Amino acid sequence: MEATTQQSDGADVWAELHGMWASVAEAWDENAAFVDARGAHLTARMVELARPRSGDRVLELACGAGGPGLVSAALVAPDGEVVVSDVVAEMTAIAARRAAERGLRNVTARVLDLEAIDEPDASYDVVHCREGLMLVADPERAAREIRRVLRPAGRAVVSVWGPRERNPWLALVFDAVAAQLDTPVPPPGRPHPFSLDDAGRLQTILIGAGLADVAVEEVETPYRAASVDEWWARTAALAGPLARRLAALPADAAAALRARAAKAAEPYATADGLELPGVCLIAYGTSGGA
């Protein structure tokens, strides 16, 4: 009975996470240019570490609107291939459309689950996962799957958000919602953006998955917005775990919540709007072999 209950709980979490990301796909589409611009330095570093070369086969997991995979497409051309994938079709459709708009004919899209990648063993030279590993129920299993699909001498690069206290651009939103609704945010027992914020743990997970030469580094990712309203609206729309919940609030509660968040953001005001610190962790490893 206990095993059945655990399986049921896992299925419930799986369904909840998939429904959540499908529901915010439209917001990710609308804000794709902003996500690209904010993450440009992070994406460039991930691609630099992965070293995609002409003829390589590249897999991007949890691609959202498209990230390192789309950047890699030109580097592996003309004979290489990039597969952009996400756990919901609504996201992969966005990435596929954006690849087509850029004329990237060597990019295809697939719906793939990080924890059970429906691809053969040793089928990719490079695997990217930008800000996805921390949002799965079992990151150890996902890391093993990443290692499994790598060819000999394959390279894996993942990024996750660093410590909550060093990411006030999102932490302030979580804190405001928690205070306003008198409930923990994120809720206990659910994966969230800061689930893998410890560099040592992230490294241990990748080493445990069988990756070699694993190293972790920090990349500053500040959040700049022209106004409090821009920051609040965009962050709330893109934050999968919160988006639907915030959208359902009555008008008076929503206004009070926004005011609370604006007050908390005052220390980050500049002459040009808001500038909130942010930091990501990038972990890199290889499959070993020649």
N, C-alpha and C positions, 0 to 999 in steps of 0.2 A: 504493500500500500504506500509506503514512504517513497519508493522509487517512482511509482505512478504519479504521486503528488508533485515530486520534483520535476518530472517530465512535463506535467500540465503547467506548472509555474513557468518553466522555460518557454513553452509554447506561447503562453500569455505575454511574456516579455517580448518574444520575437514578433508577435502580431502587433503589439503596442508600438514597438520601434519602427516597424515597417509602415504602419499607418501614419505615424508621426511624420516621417520623412516624405511620404507621398503628399501629405497635407501642406507642406511648406515648399514644395517644388516650385510653385508659381512665384513665390517671393524670391527664391534663389535665381530664377530666370530673370526677374525684373532687376535684380541687384548684381548680376553676373559681372558687369564691368567694374563695379566697386570691389567685389571679391578679388577679381584679377589684379586690380591696382594695389590693393592693400597687401595682397600676398605675393606680389611680384618678386621681392627680394627672397622670400622663403622658397618660392617655386624655383627660382634660378639656382639657389644653393642645393636644393634637392636634385635637380637635373645635373648640376656639376658633380655631385657625389656619385650619382648613378652612372655617369659616363655613357649614355646611350650612343651607339655607333651605327654607321650605315649597315643595314642588313639585320640589326637586332629586332627581336620581338619584345614589345613592351606591354605590360599590363598595368593599368591604373585602377586601383580599388577605391570605393567610396568617392567617386569622381565628382559628385555634385554637378555643377555646371561646366566642369572641365578645368583641369589644372596642369600638373606636370606632364600628363599624357599628351595634351595638345601641343605643349612646347616641345616635347620629344619627337613629335611626328616628323618635323622637318629634318631632324638630326639623323633619323634612321632611314630616311628616303634615299634612293628610290625603291630599294628592295625590302626594307624593313616594314614592320607592321606595328600599329598601336591599337590595343583594345581598351577602350574606356568603359568602366563598369560601375554599377551602383546596385544597391539592394532593391531599388524600386525603379520600374520602367519610366516613371515620370521624370526622374533625374537623368537617366541615360538618354532620353529623348532630347533633353536640352543640350547635353554635351555633344550628341551626334549632330544636331542642327548647327551648333556653333563650329564644329569641325568642318561641316560642309560650307558654311559661310566663309571660312578661311581657305577654302580650296584644298583641304587636307584629304586627299583621296585614299591615303593608307591608314585611315582611322575607321574602326568599326566599333559598335556599341553592343554591350551584353549586360543582361541582368545577372549579377553574381553576388552571392552572399560571402562576406569576409570569413565567416566561420565554417563555410563549406563551399569552397571555390570549385565550381563545376568545370574544371579544366584538368587535362592529364598531368601526370607527374612530369617534371622537367620540361616544361613547355615554353618558358619565358627566360629571356636574358636579363630583363630588368622588371622589378615590381615597385611601383610607387603607391603610397597610401598617405594622402595629406589630410590630417585631422579626421581620421576615421577609426583608427584602432581603439581609441579611448571610449568609443561609443558603442562597442559590442559587449554582449553579456559575458563572453569568455575570450579575453584578449590572448590568453596562452594558446588556445585552440586556433585562433585566427593567425597568430604568428607561425604556428606549425604549418598551417595551410600555405602561407606565403613561402616558407622554406620549401615545401613540397613541390610547388610549381616552378621553382627556379632550376634552370639548367646548371651544369657544372660551370664554375666561374661566374655565376649569375650574381647580380647586385640588387639588394633590397634597401629602399629608403622610406622611412615613415616619419611623419611629424605628428606631434600632439601638443596640446596647450600645456604650458608650464604651470607653476603654482598659482592658485587662486588669488593670493594676495599680490601677485605681480601682474595680474590681468584685470585691473579695475574696470576696463571697458565692458566686461561681462559680469564680473563679480558684483558691481554696483547694482546691476539689474537683478541678479539673484537675491542680493541683500534686501533690496526694496520690496520685491515680491514676497519674500519670507516675512518681513516685518508687517507689510500691509495685510497679508492673508493669514498671518500667524501659523505658518506651516513651513517645514524645512524645504529648502530649495538648494540643490536638487533633492528629490525624495530619497530616503534611504533604500538601498538595495537596487538602485537603477544606475546603469552606466551614464556618465555625464562628461562634460568637457574637461573636467579636472581629474578624471579617474586615473590617469597615468602621468600625473604631474611630477613624479619623482624620477630623476634621471637614473638612479641606481636600479629601481624596480623595472623601468623600461628596458634597460640594458640586460637585466637578468632574464626577462621574458624572452628577448630575442636570442640570447645565448641558449636558453633552455629549449628553444625551438630548433636548435641545430645550426644557427647562423654563426659564422666565424668572423673574426676581426671586427667585432661590434664596438662602435664608439658612439657617444652621444654628445651633442653640442647645443648651445643656445642660439636662437636668432631673435633679435628684437623685432616686434611687430606692433608698433603703435597704431592706435586708432584715432584718425583725425576726422572731425565732422564740423560742418559750418555752423551748427547750432545744436542745442540740447534736443530740440525736436527731431532733427535729422538722426542724431545718435540713437535716441530712444525708439523711434519708429523703425529704423532699419534693424537694429539689434533685436528688438522684439519680434520682428517678422522673420528673421533668419534663425532664431533660436528654436530649433525643433521642439525640445521638451516643453517650451513655454508658449509658443506661438498661439496654439489653439486655446489654451487656458486664458491668455491675456485678451484674445479677441472676444471671448465670451463674457468678459466682465461688464457689469452695468456701467453706464456713462460716468456716474459720480465716483464709483470705485476706481475706474480707469484714470480719471482726472487726479484723484488723490494719490494714486500710485505714481503717476508721471511726475507730480509735484515732489514727492518724496525722493524720486530718483534724481530730479534736477537739483535738489538741494545737496545731495551727496556728491554730485558731479562738479559743484562750484569750485573746488580746489584745482580743477583741471582746465578752467577757462583761460583762454588766451585772447589776444586782440583779434585773432582770425577764427575763433570758435572754440572747439574743444580739442584737446590733445590728451588722450588717455594712454598710459603705458600698456604694453602687451609683450609677452614673450612666449615663444614656442620652443619645444625640444625637437631636434632632428636626430634620429637614430639611423645608423648606416651599418650594414653587414653584408657578407658575401656567403655564397653557398659552398665555397671552397672548391678545390679541384682545379684542373687546368682548362 
